[in-house]
Amino acid sequence: MDQNRIALAEAELTPKFLNEEERSLFAEADLGEQAINFLDSELGRFMRGMAIQDRSEALESLARPEADPDTDEGRNVIRQSRFKAAVANQFLDYMQSAVNSGEAAYQSLKQLRDED
């Protein structure tokens, strides 16, 4: 009996979709909302802050005299700094992409629903 009640409650909470396109847009919009919630969370703010700090430190290290492209040590510093900046940028880009895709999906959903 409890299983039936749970299944019924879940069915009532599950949105009804017009078609697969709407289902897909809803999922994408939901991921965007999750990305925003993550970035607004304590962990998300920490991760974003660390990525920004890592990127800044990497760019600063490229401007130091130790980052001399004419020495093996300098080339190593340059390579490590570029990698550190790239990883930080990739995290920030992924999060921004999720937010942007979610917003675009939300707008498309709104348009789709307004047409019907």
N, C-alpha and C positions, 0 to 999 in steps of 0.2 A: 504494500500500500504506500509506504513512504517513497519507494522508487517512482511510482506513478506520479505522486505529488511533485517530486523533484523534476521529473521530465516535463510535467505540465508547466511548472514555474519557469523552467528554462525556455520552453517553447513560447511562452508569453513574453519573455524578455528578448527573444531573437527577433530582430527587425525583419519585416517582409520586404523582399526586393522585387523590383519590377522585372529584372533580367540579370544575366551574369555580369554585364557591364556595370550595373549599379552595385552589385555585390563586390566586385573588384574595386570600384571607386571608394566604397564604404571602408573596405579593408585598408586601402592606402591612406584615406583620411584618418582612420583610427591610428595607424602607425605614426602619422604626423603629430597627432595629439599626444601619443605616448612619448614621442621625441621631445615635445614641448614640456610635458610633465617631468621627464627625466632631467632636462636642462634646468628646470625650475627647482629640482630637488637638491638637497644638500650634496649628494654624491655627484649629480650632474654639474652643479656649480664648481665643485672641487675639480672634476675631470676637465671641464672647460678652462678653468683657471690654470691648471697644470699644463695643458696643451699650449695655451697662450704664453705662459712663462717659458716653457721649453723652446718654443719658436723664437721668442725674444732672445733668450740666452744663445741659441744657435746662431742667430743673425749677428749678435754682438761678437761672438767668438770668430766669425768670419772677418771682422774688421780688425782683429788683433794682429800684431806683428807675427805671432806664432803661426798664423795661417798663410805662410809663405808658399806659393805654388812652385817655387824653385827648389824646395827641399822635400825629402821623403816625409819628414815629420810634419811639415806644413801641409803637404797634400793629404796626409792622414787626418789632420785637424779639419781640413776643408771637407773631406769625405764624411767624417763623423758628424760634423755640424749640419751639412746638407741633409743627411739621413734623419737626424733629430728633428730638423725643421719640417721635413717631408712627412714624417709620422704624425707630428702635431697638426700639420695642415690637413692631412688625410682624415683624422678624427673630426676636426672642425668642419671639413667639407661634407663628410658623411652625415653629420648631424644637421647641417644646414640643408642638405639635399632632402633629408627625410621631412624636415619642416616644410620646405618649399613644395615637395611632392604632395604632402598632406593637404596643404592649402589649395593647391591646384585641383586636387581630387574633390575637396569640399566644394569649391566653386563649380566644378563640373556636375557634382551631385545636385547642387542647388538648381543649376540650369536644367538638368534632366527632370527634376521634380516639378519645376515651374512650367515646363512644356506640357506636362500631363494634366 
